[in-house]
Amino acid sequence: MTEQSKKLSRLGLGTVQFGADYGISNVQGQSSFAQAREILAEAHRQGIAFIDTSPAYGVGEEVVGRCLPGGHAFKIVTKTPVLGTAALTDDDAMVVKSSFYRSLQRLGQESLYALLVHRTDDLLARDGELLWDVMSDLKKWGLVEKIGVSVYSGDQIDRLLARFPIDIVQVPLNVFDQRLIRSGHLARLQKRNVEIHARSIFLQGLLLMPLDDVPAYFRPVYPKLAAWRNRLREHGLSPAAAAENFARSVPEPTCFILGVNDKQQLTENIAAWNTPVEFDYDGFAVEDENMVDPARWEVR
């Protein structure tokens, strides 16, 4: 492994932009097929380790499958479909299995690194063991190396660990959303040898936006956003560099997922990741889930 690859071994590429117009600060819209191909080629060249995708990302999986460079060594992570039911049935389990096989086909792979339950409540539902059993079979058959869940809160982590021997979790983590650090859940997961992938490093782009562009919904955190911008100016830093530096300072995650719209964004993010900075992050943690959980946002 080259020195550059070592530096980027904790970076993952999010691909929701390949299949959807995603992100509160995204003014470019969905990435074009040509942009996706350039992004994946550059990620491969730079030694980025992980790709995160999902059948819920529109045509994202198909685009990834068609654009993957030959001879790549990406560890690809995908997710289950959202079931949205209070009690699972055998039919639901078959839906998950069929969805996974379609993911393999779209991605053009014989096996994947990990399969995550996209909606935590699907696994925590009554008879959620049916879902877990299907995923365990896929792992036993060598079709996926690790199985786990995409989570949003410490309470979900507690309930999951009480019921299932999960291998891997995807968690929200950024300079505003430090809940799982402060609660000790990241340390607990690491102690249980659960692999941790962190998403939302830029809080869906909110941490990158000029204050004048921030929607009125976030008025309760305007003072923190203003303080964030002021401190960035004092240090002469870009929001991306400071946000990435915060993530890099958290020891527990194996992977930090960054989403980009084009090759230039990826290059800039890699440059920021490789540049350690001195920055005081004190005072930026936000406890209000309505502000740090995009699933709760009411933004128009």
ABEGO torsion letter per residue (X at the ends): XBAAAAAAAABBBBAAAAABBBEAABAAEBBBAAAAAAAAAAAAAAGBABBBBBAAAEAAAAAAAAABBBGBABBBBBBBBBAGBABBBAAAAAAAAAAAAAAAAAAGBABBABBBBABAAAAABBGAAAAAAAAAAAAAAGABABBBBBBABAAAAAAAAAABBBABBBBBBBAABAAAAAAGAAAAAAAAGBBBBBBGAAGGGAAABBAAABBAAAAAAAAAAAAAAAAAAAAGBBAAAAAAAAAAABAABABBBBBBABAAAAAAAAAAAABBBBBBABGABBABAAAABAAABBBX
